[in-house]
Amino acid sequence: MLPTLLSRCDEPLLRWIAHHWPFFARPDQMPPPGEWTVWLVLGGRGAGKTRTGAEWVRAQALGRNGASVSPIALVGETMADVRDVMVEGVSGLLAVHPRDERPHWIPTRRRLEWPNGALAMVFSAEDPDALRGPQFAAAWADELCKWRHAEETWDMLQFGLRLGTRPREVVTTTPRAMPLLKRLMGDARTALSRAATRDNALNLAPAFLEAVVGRYAGTRLGRQELDGELIEERADALWSRAMIEAARIDATPPLERVVVAVDPPASSGRRADACGIVAAGCDAARTIYVLEDATLLRARPLAWAEAAIAAYHRHEADALVVEVNQGGEMAAAVLRDVDPTVPVTSVRATRGKYLRAEPIAALSAQGRLKFCGAFPALEDEMTDFGPGGLTSGRSPDRLDAMVWAATALIGASGSGPRVRRI
């Protein structure tokens, strides 16, 4: 029926339909009724969250429901994310406008200017202080649960929303069990919409639906990343979200040692485990600082070896620590082939993953494990890791790498890993 109707339309009408969002939008992608202040859009990967946010901003700037709203704040995880996803992305602000309504993007000034005079300013959650001073009438916050300084950035944004008769904001994010998100969900002024990845199947590659949705559907990770569910942390997990949040810092003190740990997969290809790569350091008080999660998914040996060597040089590390249980001496040999000047420490596990992780979790309880920034994927593994492993049954590759790095920094003893320098 729809193709037949469209075939009868002339070109101007087809162009109008192509940019008439209510014609295509699902009910969960349209602004809810009511006197809400925050519209919280929780969705899985590829569920259409970016398009929802961009179309809402477009409607505000063009005055689709009344007078034009301006200025508008656009806040993302990093400045690159704001540019590549919210502004220039395939579902971003430039793409959703017809040519005659499209705003002018001025990267050097970090702003969008519409032909009608409306204005949007872009900000990064990496720099909350940039939100001090400017005033806004509306805001779009994207991927809130990945923000490095979520609480501080959100607070600064709220102080700036003071123009117009009713400042509003839309938040588009894949959920994680973080305190800020929970508070927003429980606020009477928040309107909540949900969308799963499969709801947007018409706009997704069939191969993605088969390979990713088919693989993770029903798992804990799939419920969060595909269904957009808020998955609470496990009661028997070694780490809690609150413990991690309390240990987050902006910068490290002088570090005495830095290592990059590698937990290599036993194979490569579509079904292979990830290669865990984590950089960490310690100070004079033997407090451990997680510096980076550079984990690669389904990478071949040469690729993960190059990534590990790059992290080693990036952090000016003292050594590469590599587990050799799975790949034997091959793992260390691949690293030496990439850069023979890098000192490699080979470690072999003699205990299970849970027993190896327990002493590192104890460091967290003592306040001696810190996180320099946010590492969402690593933190998801930490808060989902119990005596039986991850609830998905998959290998905790990022967590393993972090545990190896911390163990190397504090020193192994007793029945722990056997360490030898290569």
Buried (B, 14 or more C-beta within 10 A) or exposed (E): EEEEEEEEEEEEEEBEEEBEBEEBBEEBBBBEEEEBBBBBBBBBBBBBBBBBBBBBBBBBBBBBEEEBBBBBBBBBBBBEBBBEBBBBBEBBBBBBBEEEBBBEBEEEEBBBBBEEEBBBBBBBBBBBEBBEEBEBBBBBBBBBBBBBBBBBBBBBBBEBBEBBEEBBBBBBBBBBBBEBBBEBBEBEEBBBBBBBBBBBBEEBEEEBBEEBBEEBBEBBBBBBBBBBBBBEBBEEBBBBBEBBBEBBEEEBEEBEBBBBBBBBBEEBEEEBBBBBBBBBBBBEEEBBBBBBBBBBEBBBBEEBBBBBBBBBEEBEBBBBBBBBBBBEEEBBBBBBEBBEEBBBBBBEBBEEBBEBBBBBBEBBEEEBBBBBBBBBBBBBBBBBBBEEBBBBEBBBBBBBBBBBBBBBBBEBEEEBBEBEEB
